[in-house]
Amino acid sequence: MIAKTTEPTERRPMGDTGLSISRLGIGGGSLFCRSGDDGSQVILDACWDAGLRLFDTAPYYGRGESEARFGRALQRRPRAEYVMSTKVGHYPTLEGPPREGAGAYDPKNYDYTAARTRESLERSIELMGIGAIDVVMIHDLVEEFLSYDFERRIEEAMTGAYPTLVKMKEEGKIKAIGVAVKDWNVCLRLAKMASFDCFLLAADYNFLRNDSLTEFLPYCERHNIPIMIGAPFCMGILATGAVPNARYFFYKEIPPEIIEKTRRIEAICARHKVPLPAASLQFPLFHPAVANVLVGLQSTTELEQNLAYMRQHIPTDFWADLKEQKIIPENAPTP
């Protein structure tokens, strides 16, 4: 069944967890961290006033400052009215200036052991000061970052982090266990190894990257496992178009074929008078396994733009044109 609405404040259930999340969620990564203490407070207050109720962060973001800012902004809000998600396994380098992009992925900053998982989560709970955390994700377990010992890290996560999170769920300290990565193959592999409540798939179901439609999304649909889609603009290019210095999939150099495909998408958008960011935000939400999309914000203006993009009417001919031009697969759910 194809989802018929992309209303950003609509709540969708998170599988069998008893939690429900807004169709638009707020991510606390690099964009959010740039807004500073005061800016973050203003942004999160505006998100609350707009009716958004899913907030996602991680110890890695802003060296813990992201978690602290979410905590300060949400401590005065009714705890039962929102869902807070954080992560374990990928931790920041504490020396030197913060780094962004591929160079930020230092193998020494990954630890999926039981002891570090519990220590990290206890610190997150204390830092945010909002009581129990709703969703905890095993973070950035991706072969590209950990190629030197990826299989060992998989084992470490599934014998260390995962059972520890199960225990903390039994203790009432968390409510749901997930995985947050940018590779649907890893998500599918872990989904078949253990019981997860949700997945956060970053930049891997959109106009430019949609192989997850073949196996992973159908698997989650069959098993009632909700998916959150992070980085729906594929790190920027699906919002800006193929402009000079556009950003693509985790800051990689943009291949020529991606530039060409993006320009074709822009041409279709122009023909139907559809803003590229509106189409990019709405597309993932039509898949029944996708519960919401997560965006990073640097200002309340960006929030207002994203709310408008999700509410924008897009004619069905636009989606048909994308399929006819083989931009998206014929079986991709669209209105």
C-alpha positions as CSV (number, residue, x, y, z in Angstrom):
1,M,0.0,0.0,0.0
2,I,1.4,3.4,-1.0
3,A,1.5,6.1,1.5
4,K,-0.8,9.0,0.4
5,T,0.4,11.8,2.6
6,T,3.7,13.5,3.3
7,E,2.3,15.8,6.0
8,P,5.3,16.4,8.2
9,T,3.5,16.4,11.5
10,E,1.6,13.1,10.9
11,R,2.6,10.4,13.4
12,R,3.5,6.9,12.2
13,P,3.9,4.0,14.6
14,M,7.4,2.5,15.0
15,G,6.5,-1.1,14.5
16,D,5.5,-2.9,17.7
17,T,7.4,-0.6,20.1
18,G,4.4,1.6,21.1
19,L,6.3,4.7,19.9
20,S,5.1,7.0,17.1
21,I,7.2,9.5,15.2
22,S,6.5,12.5,13.0
23,R,7.0,12.1,9.3
24,L,9.6,14.7,9.4
25,G,12.4,14.3,12.0
26,I,15.3,16.5,13.0
27,G,18.8,15.2,12.9
28,G,21.5,16.5,15.2
29,G,24.5,16.1,12.9
30,S,27.0,18.6,11.4
31,L,24.4,21.0,10.1
32,F,22.6,21.3,13.4
33,C,25.9,21.6,15.4
34,R,26.9,24.6,13.3
35,S,24.0,26.6,14.6
36,G,25.6,27.1,18.1
37,D,23.9,26.9,21.5
38,D,21.4,29.8,21.1
39,G,20.7,28.9,17.4
40,S,20.0,25.2,18.3
41,Q,17.6,26.3,21.0
42,V,15.7,28.5,18.6
43,I,15.6,25.8,15.9
44,L,14.4,23.1,18.3
45,D,11.7,25.4,19.8
46,A,10.5,26.1,16.3
47,C,10.5,22.4,15.4
48,W,8.4,21.7,18.5
49,D,5.9,24.5,17.7
50,A,5.6,23.2,14.2
51,G,4.5,19.8,15.6
52,L,7.6,17.7,14.9
53,R,8.2,14.9,17.4
54,L,11.2,12.9,16.4
55,F,14.7,14.0,17.3
56,D,17.9,12.1,16.5
57,T,21.4,12.6,17.7
58,A,24.6,10.7,18.6
59,P,27.7,11.0,20.8
60,Y,29.7,11.5,17.6
61,Y,27.8,14.7,16.6
62,G,29.6,17.8,17.9
63,R,31.7,15.7,20.3
64,G,28.6,15.2,22.6
65,E,27.4,18.8,22.3
66,S,24.5,17.8,20.0
67,E,23.2,15.5,22.8
68,A,23.5,18.2,25.3
69,R,21.7,20.8,23.2
70,F,18.8,18.4,22.5
71,G,18.6,17.7,26.2
72,R,18.5,21.4,27.2
73,A,15.8,22.1,24.6
74,L,13.6,19.1,25.4
75,Q,13.9,18.9,29.2
76,R,10.9,21.2,29.6
77,R,8.7,19.4,27.1
78,P,6.3,16.6,28.1
79,R,8.4,13.5,27.9
80,A,5.7,11.2,26.5
81,E,5.0,13.5,23.6
82,Y,8.2,13.0,21.6
83,V,10.7,10.3,20.6
84,M,14.5,10.8,21.2
85,S,17.0,8.7,19.4
86,T,20.8,8.4,20.0
87,K,23.5,6.0,19.0
88,V,26.4,3.9,20.2
89,G,29.6,2.6,18.6
90,H,31.1,5.6,16.7
91,Y,32.8,8.2,18.9
92,P,34.5,11.5,18.2
93,T,38.2,12.3,18.3
94,L,38.5,14.6,21.3
95,E,41.9,16.2,20.3
96,G,42.3,18.9,17.6
97,P,39.5,20.6,15.7
98,P,36.4,18.8,14.7
99,R,36.6,17.1,11.3
100,E,33.9,16.6,8.6
101,G,33.7,14.2,5.7
102,A,35.6,11.1,4.8
103,G,38.6,12.2,6.8
104,A,36.5,12.1,10.0
105,Y,36.3,8.3,9.9
106,D,39.1,7.2,12.1
107,P,39.1,3.4,12.9
108,K,40.2,4.2,16.5
109,N,36.9,5.9,17.1
110,Y,34.8,2.7,16.8
111,D,34.0,0.5,19.8
112,Y,31.0,-1.9,19.8
113,T,32.0,-3.7,23.0
114,A,29.5,-4.3,25.8
115,A,31.3,-2.2,28.3
116,R,31.7,0.8,26.0
117,T,28.1,0.6,24.9
118,R,26.7,0.7,28.4
119,E,29.2,3.5,29.4
120,S,28.2,5.6,26.4
121,L,24.5,5.2,26.9
122,E,24.6,6.0,30.6
123,R,26.6,9.1,29.7
124,S,24.0,10.1,27.0
125,I,21.2,9.6,29.5
126,E,23.0,11.8,32.0
127,L,24.0,14.4,29.4
128,M,20.5,14.8,28.0
129,G,18.7,14.7,31.3
130,I,15.4,13.6,29.9
131,G,15.1,10.2,31.6
132,A,14.9,7.1,29.4
133,I,16.1,7.4,25.8
134,D,13.6,6.0,23.4
135,V,15.6,4.6,20.5
136,V,19.3,3.6,20.5
137,M,21.1,2.8,17.2
138,I,24.3,0.8,16.6
139,H,26.1,3.5,14.6
140,D,28.2,3.5,11.4
141,L,28.9,-0.2,11.2
142,V,30.0,0.1,7.6
143,E,32.7,-1.8,5.7
144,E,33.9,1.3,3.9
145,F,35.0,2.8,7.2
146,L,36.1,-0.4,8.9
147,S,37.5,-2.4,6.0
148,Y,40.6,-3.5,7.9
149,D,38.5,-5.5,10.4
150,F,34.9,-5.2,9.4
151,E,33.9,-8.8,10.2
152,R,35.4,-8.5,13.6
153,R,33.4,-5.4,14.2
154,I,30.2,-7.1,13.1
155,E,30.9,-9.9,15.7
156,E,31.8,-7.3,18.3
157,A,28.5,-5.4,17.7
158,M,26.4,-8.5,17.8
159,T,28.0,-10.1,20.8
160,G,28.7,-6.8,22.7
161,A,26.5,-3.8,21.8
162,Y,23.4,-5.7,20.8
163,P,22.9,-7.9,23.9
164,T,23.8,-4.9,26.1
165,L,21.1,-2.9,24.4
166,V,18.6,-5.8,24.8
167,K,19.5,-5.8,28.6
168,M,19.0,-2.1,28.9
169,K,15.7,-2.3,27.1
170,E,14.6,-4.9,29.7
171,E,15.8,-2.5,32.4
172,G,13.5,0.2,31.0
173,K,16.4,2.5,30.1
174,I,15.6,2.4,26.4
175,K,12.5,1.4,24.4
176,A,13.8,0.4,20.9
177,I,17.0,-0.9,19.3
178,G,18.1,0.0,15.8
179,V,20.9,0.3,13.4
180,A,22.1,3.6,11.8
181,V,24.3,3.2,8.7
182,K,24.6,4.3,5.1
183,D,24.6,0.8,3.5
184,W,21.3,-1.1,3.1
185,N,23.3,-4.4,2.7
186,V,24.5,-4.1,6.3
187,C,21.0,-3.3,7.5
188,L,19.6,-6.4,5.8
189,R,22.4,-8.6,7.1
190,L,21.9,-7.5,10.7
191,A,18.1,-7.7,10.3
192,K,18.5,-11.4,9.5
193,M,20.9,-12.0,12.4
194,A,18.8,-10.5,15.3
195,S,15.6,-8.7,16.2
196,F,15.8,-5.0,15.6
197,D,13.0,-2.5,16.1
198,C,14.0,0.0,13.4
199,F,16.7,1.1,11.0
200,L,18.1,4.5,10.0
201,L,19.3,4.3,6.5
202,A,21.3,7.4,5.5
203,A,21.4,8.7,1.9
204,D,20.7,5.3,0.4
205,Y,17.1,5.5,-0.8
206,N,16.6,8.5,-3.1
207,F,16.6,9.4,-6.8
208,L,20.4,8.7,-7.1
209,R,20.7,5.6,-4.9
210,N,17.8,3.2,-4.7
211,D,19.1,-0.4,-4.8
212,S,17.7,-0.8,-1.3
213,L,14.3,-1.2,-3.1
214,T,15.3,-4.6,-4.3
215,E,15.6,-6.5,-1.0
216,F,16.0,-4.4,2.1
217,L,12.8,-2.2,1.9
218,P,10.6,-5.2,1.0
219,Y,12.1,-7.2,3.8
220,C,11.3,-4.5,6.3
221,E,7.8,-4.1,4.9
222,R,7.1,-7.9,5.3
223,H,8.5,-7.9,8.9
224,N,6.9,-4.6,10.0
225,I,10.3,-2.9,10.7
226,P,10.1,0.8,10.3
227,I,12.8,2.7,8.4
228,M,14.0,6.2,8.9
229,I,15.6,7.8,5.9
230,G,18.5,10.1,6.9
231,A,20.2,12.6,4.5
232,P,17.3,12.5,2.0
233,F,19.1,15.1,-0.2
234,C,22.1,12.7,-0.6
235,M,24.2,15.1,1.4
236,G,23.1,18.1,-0.6
237,I,23.0,17.6,-4.4
238,L,19.3,16.6,-4.4
239,A,18.5,20.0,-2.8
240,T,20.9,22.2,-4.7
241,G,21.0,20.4,-8.0
242,A,24.3,19.9,-9.9
243,V,25.8,23.2,-9.0
244,P,29.5,23.9,-8.6
245,N,30.8,22.4,-5.3
246,A,27.6,20.4,-4.8
247,R,27.9,17.8,-2.1
248,Y,27.2,14.1,-2.7
249,F,27.0,10.9,-0.7
250,F,29.1,11.4,2.3
251,Y,31.2,14.1,0.7
252,K,32.7,11.9,-2.0
253,E,33.7,13.3,-5.4
254,I,30.7,13.3,-7.6
255,P,31.0,10.8,-10.5
256,P,30.1,12.3,-14.0
257,E,27.2,9.9,-14.3
258,I,25.6,11.3,-11.1
259,I,26.0,14.8,-12.4
260,E,24.3,13.8,-15.6
261,K,21.5,12.0,-13.8
262,T,20.9,15.0,-11.5
263,R,20.6,17.3,-14.5
264,R,18.0,15.0,-16.0
265,I,16.1,15.1,-12.7
266,E,16.3,18.9,-12.7
267,A,14.9,19.0,-16.2
268,I,12.0,16.9,-15.3
269,C,11.4,19.1,-12.2
270,A,11.5,22.2,-14.4
271,R,9.0,20.7,-16.9
272,H,6.5,20.0,-14.2
273,K,7.3,23.1,-12.1
274,V,8.3,20.9,-9.1
275,P,11.1,22.1,-6.7
276,L,13.8,19.5,-6.6
277,P,14.0,19.5,-2.8
278,A,10.2,18.9,-2.5
279,A,10.4,15.9,-4.7
280,S,13.5,14.6,-3.0
281,L,11.9,14.9,0.5
282,Q,8.6,13.3,-0.6
283,F,9.9,10.3,-2.6
284,P,11.1,8.0,0.2
285,L,7.9,8.5,2.2
286,F,5.8,6.8,-0.4
287,H,7.3,3.4,0.5
288,P,5.2,1.7,3.1
289,A,8.3,0.6,5.1
290,V,9.5,4.2,5.5
291,A,8.2,5.9,8.6
292,N,9.9,9.3,8.2
293,V,12.7,11.3,6.8
294,L,15.4,13.1,8.9
295,V,16.8,16.5,8.0
296,G,19.6,18.6,9.5
297,L,18.8,22.3,10.0
298,Q,20.9,25.4,10.4
299,S,18.0,27.9,10.8
300,T,14.3,28.2,11.2
301,T,14.1,29.4,7.6
302,E,15.3,25.9,6.5
303,L,12.7,24.4,8.8
304,E,10.0,26.4,7.1
305,Q,11.3,25.5,3.7
306,N,11.3,21.8,4.5
307,L,7.8,21.9,5.9
308,A,6.6,23.6,2.8
309,Y,8.4,21.2,0.5
310,M,6.7,18.2,2.2
311,R,3.3,19.8,1.9
312,Q,3.8,20.8,-1.8
313,H,1.4,19.2,-4.3
314,I,3.3,17.2,-6.9
315,P,1.3,16.0,-9.9
316,T,1.2,12.3,-10.6
317,D,2.6,12.9,-14.1
318,F,5.8,14.0,-12.5
319,W,6.4,10.6,-10.9
320,A,5.4,8.8,-14.1
321,D,7.9,10.9,-16.0
322,L,10.7,9.9,-13.6
323,K,9.9,6.3,-14.2
324,E,9.6,6.7,-18.0
325,Q,13.0,8.4,-18.0
326,K,14.3,5.5,-15.8
327,I,15.4,7.9,-13.0
328,I,13.6,5.6,-10.5
329,P,12.7,2.0,-10.9
330,E,9.2,1.1,-12.2
331,N,8.3,-0.6,-9.0
332,A,9.3,2.3,-6.8
333,P,6.1,3.3,-4.8
334,T,4.8,6.7,-5.9
335,P,1.3,8.3,-5.9
